[in-house]
Amino acid sequence: MSNGVSIVFYLLTINFFINSQKLKEMDSKVKVVADATTGLVINQSANPEFGYVRVVQTRIVIDDNGFMKRKEYSALIHGLIEDLQLVGYFDGQELSGKIIAEESLDPFSKKGPNKPKTAGDTNVVCTLGGFPIYRRTKYTDKSNAEDILIAHDNKAEVKAAYAAQAAKKPAMQPNESFDSSSEEFNL
């Protein structure tokens, strides 16, 4: 009997690995995008010697509840303007690699603003042990790189915020084209 269980476990493990690989292959390529306002691919930072290029990628993600969805990630590639120009980035260019999410209990920048991660549009800050979780996305040329995520522990607070939002939304009402007493339904 234990051999049968071992074989089933082995087959399930192989199936999981194959399906995981298929999901990774469904991720889109990383694409360079021009600024919607200026039309420029290489954008200048506050310091005129430095700039950045924006990249996007659509990835398949599975949440903690096992729900799969497509999610668009974006990141900035920072560098000297001269170096960014030397690479020759152009709008629509496909890059190898991946955009990953990194989370930390420490702010990522000592200089700039660091907004903590919030749960959806609730404005509830995600925390672990009472400490805010910080999140950033970044581009890497390593296609096998993985997200570094921290599970928050204030789930009750988040659920309460979502419940409060749902209570504020009016219940959906049928419109006249959905009226069951109309002649269309011969009632």
N, C-alpha and C positions, 0 to 999 in steps of 0.2 A: 504494500500500500504506500509506503514512503517513497518508493521509486516512482509511482504514478503521480504523487503530489509533487515530487521534484521536477518531473517532466512538465507538468502543468505550469508550475512556477517559472521554469525555464522558458517555456513558450510565451507566457504572459510578459516576461521581461523582454524578450526579443520583440514582441508586438509593440510594447510601450516604446522601446528604442526606435523602431522603424517609424512609428507615428510621430514621435518627437522630431525625428529628422525631417519628415514630411512637413511639419509645421514650420520648421526653420527655413525650409526651401520656399515656403509660401511668402516669406518676408520679401518685400520689394527691395530693389537696389536703393542705395543712398543716392539722392539727387541733389545737385546744387540748384538753388533757386535765387532769382534776382529779387531785390527789394521791391515790394509792391508799389511803393510811393515813388522811389527814385529810378527804378529800373536797373540799378547798378548791382553787379554781382559782388564786387569788393567794396565794402562799406567802411568808412573812416570812423575810428573810435574818437574819444575826446582828445587823445593825444594824436596829432596828425601823422605821426610815424607808424602808428599801429592801426590795424583794421581787422575785419572779420568777414567770413563767408558763411552764409546760412545754408544748411543742408537739412533735408527731410527724408523720412523713411516711414512706410507703412508696415507695421509688424502685427503678427498674430500673437495675441496674449491670452492666457487663461487665468482668470482671477481665482481668489481663494475659495469661491463657491463652485469652481469647475466650469464657469461660463466663459466660452471662447468669443473673442471679438477682435476686430481689426482696430488698431490704434495708430494714429499718426504721431511720430516722434519728430522733434526738430532740435537742432543743436547749432552752435556756432564754432567755426574753426578760426581761432585767433592767430595773429602773426604780424610781422612787419609788413607794411603795405608792399614794399619792394619784393619780399619773398612770396607773398600771395599773388602778385602780378607775374612773377617768374614761373609759377606753377601753371598759370594760364587757365584758371577756372572760368567756366562759361555756363550760362543758364541752361538747365536741362542735362548737364553733364552727369553721367553715372559714375559713382565711385565704388570701389570694392570696400568692404568693411561693414560697419554696423553702428547704429546710434544706440547707446545704452543709457539706462537710468542708474544713477548712484544715489544712495541715501545714507545719511550720517546723522549722528547726534550732535556733531560739531558743525558750525557754519563753514561753508567751503571757502569763503573769502573773508579776510580780515578787513579789507578796505570797503568793498561794495555792500549794497543791501543784500541781505539774506532773508528771504521770506520763508517761513516754515511751510511744510507741506500741509495742505488742507484737504478735507474729505469732500470731494465733489464741489458743489456750489453752496455748501452749508456754512463755510467760513470757520468750521471747527478745526482747530489745529490738531494734527495727528501727533500723538506723543507715545513715548515708551518710558515708563517709570516716572512720569511727570515731566520729562524732557522733550522739547519739540524735535521733530524729525525734519531734517533739511533734505531737499531733493534737487538734483540737477541732471541734465542730460548732456552727453558728450559724444562726439564722433571718435571712433577708433578704426584703424585700418585692419584690425584683427576681427575677422568674421565669426570667430568662435567665442568672442568675449560675451560674458553674461552680465545681466543686471545684478546690482548689489542692492537688495531691498531689505527694509526693516519693517516687520509687522508691528502695527500700532496696538496699544493695549487699552485705548479708551473707546472701545466699540460701543458701549452703552451710551456714551455721550453722542456719538455719531448717529446711532439708531434713533435717539430721542430727537435730534435735529432734523433728520429725514422725516420722522413722524410729524413733527411740528410743521414742516413744509407741506406735507401731504394734506394736513388738516386745513391749511390756508387756501388750498386750491379748490375751486368750485367743482362739484361733481359734474361729470359729463352729462349733458342733456341732449335728447334726440332732437334733431331739427325736423322741419315740416316734411322733408322728403323721406323721413324715416317713420312717419306717423303710421302705425299699424291699422288705424281705422279708415284709411283712405280707400277709395274705390279700387285702386290698383291691386289690393290684396283680396278683394271680394269678401270682405268681412261684414 
